[in-house]
Amino acid sequence: MVQGMLGFEPCEVMDPVAEDEVELTRAHDLDIPNSLADLFKKSDRERLRHTYGAAYPESIKAFYGRFEGPPDAVVFPESHDDVRAVLDWATEEDVAVIPYGGGTSVVGGVNSDLGDRKVVSLDLARLDQVLEVDEMSRAARIEAGIFGPALEDALRPQGLTLRHFPQSFEFSTLGGWIATRSGGHYATVHTHIDEFVESLKVVTPRGDFESRRLPASGAGPDPNRWMIGSEGTLGIITEAWMRLQRRPRFKARASVRFDEYGDAVSATRAIAQSRLRPANCRLLDKREAMLNQVVFDGSHVLLLGFESSEYELAPLIEAALEIAADHRGRCLDGAVYTDEEATSDASGKWKDSFLEGPYMQSNLMTVGILADTFETACTWNRFHAFHAGIVEKMRDAMQRVTGSRGFISCRFTHVYPDGPAPYYTYVAPIKPGSELSQWAELKAAASEAVVDLGGTITHHHSVGRIHRGGYDRERPELFADMFRATKKTVDPAGILNPGVLIDP
Ligand SMILES: Cc1cc2nc3c(=O)[nH]c(=O)nc-3n(C[C@H](O)[C@H](O)[C@H](O)COP(=O)(O)OP(=O)(O)OC[C@H]3O[C@@H](n4cnc5c(N)ncnc54)[C@H](O)[C@@H]3O)c2cc1C
């Protein structure tokens, strides 16, 4: 596939360094009181597992057995009060604390390499229960460390669902989603986790707070929004009341092919600006369609999906298909109506490869091929110039850094009335041993291009440590000062996730 689609040859398959061959640096001595001792683990296995998240350079280092700056210990609190006690101890002892959910951060958000500083990773895995369901208001009180599948399993008997499915759903947690403002499967309207948060329970080094459960409020800046997206720098989310939905009974989907990318973009914009509100509205350019093995005929593909627990979907999907036809879109198979997750058509094939895709990236690493992604959002009026600029700059960067113009594809993960969220995948041959420096140059080129051309440094992958440069350029400086002031108030000793969002 690499040779056929990408035009360059992979190298011999390399094996990763085995876990028992990894040598970790010695941990600092930590003065842990007896009352907390049972919550801490200091084994090499836990320290290794909590050194990195899933960012490309972290995966490369892990592949070569380089676990730099592992945490001195990993702490597994079992309750909100345990989190409180750990933060009090860490403040007293000046130990940095890195909140850890599923560790799927792709931006260095859980990276524990803080130089000489004492550091513990605080893993929320034991806070994993759905505590209460308020069926009348259709909301549930849920602990932050619960993983996606367990959360859905617990809600299913009541016919309810959070229906927030990031691509990392299986391996990421509710607290991680809220802390990073993750983007789920809805391509329109409820795109980010933000909309589902009703109230939060939080521990900061300075004290705790719980926001009031309300369907909406106009009372000043929203305390929930202060925490959503704070990436573990202001406090640790231990629980949340989340707004739920009934499980969808009706589903409809269709795929539409276009010869011209301009037509495909116009059709997608028209649907995004209609009031049809599809759950799925993903435009794959022709390279993305091939990479995901959806079609191989050089057409661009728009995947549409509608779902509802209440009403039939035919009028909605037919209206969307009419809009697509107005822009020369061809829906060869018509709409498919189902409540099953069938996989025989283009949408189904795409869904399979969508969930499996990221693991292909890890496999490519073993044959000397770099595959990474970046995602952004921009307004429709800018999109064509933006997209052309990104493709050109990335092709030039890949040529300069790897000697090949490589491969770059684009899909829209989410669409809004005022603009799309384009998601780029780039693939290039890379020199084994030089992956980190080559990746760093390509990542810098991508981030610079995105911000220069007027996009955001991240639509949903968050900022972490890796996107700091672009984020610093994007946010207003006065806002950065406001954030620093908040940080100083709630975390005066600067123990929480130093280096994420603002300087330590
Ligand atoms: C294969 C793959 C696919 C992905 N697909 C998507 C996608 O579709 N959409 C998307 O938005 N992202 C995606 N991501 C990125 C990542 O999954 C998200 O950022 C996710 O929200 C992280 O959740 P987590 O539980 O793994 O958090 P972690 O990676 O453990 O932590 C992420 C950040 O949140 C902080 N944090 C974690 N838990 C808490 C808490 N309880 N309180 C305070 N801070 C906390 C951490 O300190 C860190 O800064 C993907 C990643 C991978 C590897």
The ligand as an SDF file (V2000), in Angstrom:
LIG
                    3D

 53 58  0  0  0  0  0  0  0  0999 V2000
   -5.9560    7.6150   18.3800 C   0  0  0  0  0  0  0  0  0  0  0  0
   -6.3660    8.9290   18.9340 C   0  0  0  0  0  0  0  0  0  0  0  0
   -7.5160    9.5340   18.4490 C   0  0  0  0  0  0  0  0  0  0  0  0
   -7.9370   10.7530   18.9750 C   0  0  0  0  0  0  0  0  0  0  0  0
   -9.1200   11.3000   18.5420 N   0  0  0  0  0  0  0  0  0  0  0  0
   -9.5970   12.4260   19.1110 C   0  0  0  0  0  0  0  0  0  0  0  0
  -10.8660   12.9600   18.7250 C   0  0  0  0  0  0  0  0  0  0  0  0
  -11.5660   12.4100   17.8860 O   0  0  0  0  0  0  0  0  0  0  0  0
  -11.2750   14.0910   19.3360 N   0  0  0  0  0  0  0  0  0  0  0  0
  -10.5320   14.7120   20.2890 C   0  0  0  0  0  0  0  0  0  0  0  0
  -10.9610   15.7240   20.8160 O   0  0  0  0  0  0  0  0  0  0  0  0
   -9.3170   14.2320   20.6590 N   0  0  0  0  0  0  0  0  0  0  0  0
   -8.8480   13.1040   20.1130 C   0  0  0  0  0  0  0  0  0  0  0  0
   -7.6360   12.6010   20.5220 N   0  0  0  0  0  0  0  0  0  0  0  0
   -6.8820   13.2880   21.5790 C   0  0  0  0  0  0  0  0  0  0  0  0
   -7.2580   12.8000   23.0100 C   0  0  0  0  0  0  0  0  0  0  0  0
   -7.8670   11.5310   22.9610 O   0  0  0  0  0  0  0  0  0  0  0  0
   -8.1900   13.7810   23.6830 C   0  0  0  0  0  0  0  0  0  0  0  0
   -7.4750   14.9660   23.9860 O   0  0  0  0  0  0  0  0  0  0  0  0
   -8.8490   13.2430   24.9780 C   0  0  0  0  0  0  0  0  0  0  0  0
   -9.8170   14.1550   25.4170 O   0  0  0  0  0  0  0  0  0  0  0  0
   -7.8570   12.9690   26.0930 C   0  0  0  0  0  0  0  0  0  0  0  0
   -8.5100   12.2020   27.0930 O   0  0  0  0  0  0  0  0  0  0  0  0
   -7.6650   11.3210   28.1200 P   0  0  0  0  0  0  0  0  0  0  0  0
   -8.6170   10.7780   29.1280 O   0  0  0  0  0  0  0  0  0  0  0  0
   -6.8330   10.3420   27.3980 O   0  0  0  0  0  0  0  0  0  0  0  0
   -6.7860   12.4380   28.8100 O   0  0  0  0  0  0  0  0  0  0  0  0
   -5.2050   12.4770   29.0240 P   0  0  0  0  0  0  0  0  0  0  0  0
   -4.4980   12.2900   27.7440 O   0  0  0  0  0  0  0  0  0  0  0  0
   -4.8370   11.5930   30.1440 O   0  0  0  0  0  0  0  0  0  0  0  0
   -5.0510   13.9920   29.5080 O   0  0  0  0  0  0  0  0  0  0  0  0
   -5.2720   15.0720   28.6200 C   0  0  0  0  0  0  0  0  0  0  0  0
   -5.1060   16.3900   29.3670 C   0  0  0  0  0  0  0  0  0  0  0  0
   -6.1530   16.5560   30.3150 O   0  0  0  0  0  0  0  0  0  0  0  0
   -5.6420   16.6010   31.6420 C   0  0  0  0  0  0  0  0  0  0  0  0
   -6.5770   15.8180   32.4500 N   0  0  0  0  0  0  0  0  0  0  0  0
   -6.9380   14.5130   32.2720 C   0  0  0  0  0  0  0  0  0  0  0  0
   -7.8720   14.1870   33.1590 N   0  0  0  0  0  0  0  0  0  0  0  0
   -8.1200   15.2760   33.9260 C   0  0  0  0  0  0  0  0  0  0  0  0
   -8.9950   15.5710   35.0300 C   0  0  0  0  0  0  0  0  0  0  0  0
   -9.8330   14.6620   35.5140 N   0  0  0  0  0  0  0  0  0  0  0  0
   -8.9610   16.8110   35.5570 N   0  0  0  0  0  0  0  0  0  0  0  0
   -8.1300   17.7650   35.0720 C   0  0  0  0  0  0  0  0  0  0  0  0
   -7.2890   17.5430   34.0440 N   0  0  0  0  0  0  0  0  0  0  0  0
   -7.2900   16.3200   33.4720 C   0  0  0  0  0  0  0  0  0  0  0  0
   -4.2370   16.0480   31.5740 C   0  0  0  0  0  0  0  0  0  0  0  0
   -3.4050   16.5750   32.5620 O   0  0  0  0  0  0  0  0  0  0  0  0
   -3.8170   16.4770   30.1690 C   0  0  0  0  0  0  0  0  0  0  0  0
   -3.3850   17.8080   30.1710 O   0  0  0  0  0  0  0  0  0  0  0  0
   -7.1730   11.3930   19.9840 C   0  0  0  0  0  0  0  0  0  0  0  0
   -6.0060   10.7720   20.4570 C   0  0  0  0  0  0  0  0  0  0  0  0
   -5.6030    9.5600   19.9400 C   0  0  0  0  0  0  0  0  0  0  0  0
   -4.3700    8.9130   20.4680 C   0  0  0  0  0  0  0  0  0  0  0  0
  1  2  1  0
  2  3  1  0
  2 52  2  0
  3  4  2  0
  4  5  1  0
  4 50  1  0
  5  6  2  0
  6  7  1  0
  6 13  1  0
  7  8  2  0
  7  9  1  0
  9 10  1  0
 10 11  2  0
 10 12  1  0
 12 13  2  0
 13 14  1  0
 14 15  1  0
 14 50  1  0
 15 16  1  0
 16 17  1  0
 16 18  1  0
 18 19  1  0
 18 20  1  0
 20 21  1  0
 20 22  1  0
 22 23  1  0
 23 24  1  0
 24 25  2  0
 24 26  1  0
 24 27  1  0
 27 28  1  0
 28 29  2  0
 28 30  1  0
 28 31  1  0
 31 32  1  0
 32 33  1  0
 33 34  1  0
 33 48  1  0
 34 35  1  0
 35 36  1  0
 35 46  1  0
 36 37  1  0
 36 45  1  0
 37 38  2  0
 38 39  1  0
 39 40  1  0
 39 45  2  0
 40 41  1  0
 40 42  2  0
 42 43  1  0
 43 44  2  0
 44 45  1  0
 46 47  1  0
 46 48  1  0
 48 49  1  0
 50 51  2  0
 51 52  1  0
 52 53  1  0
M  END
$$$$
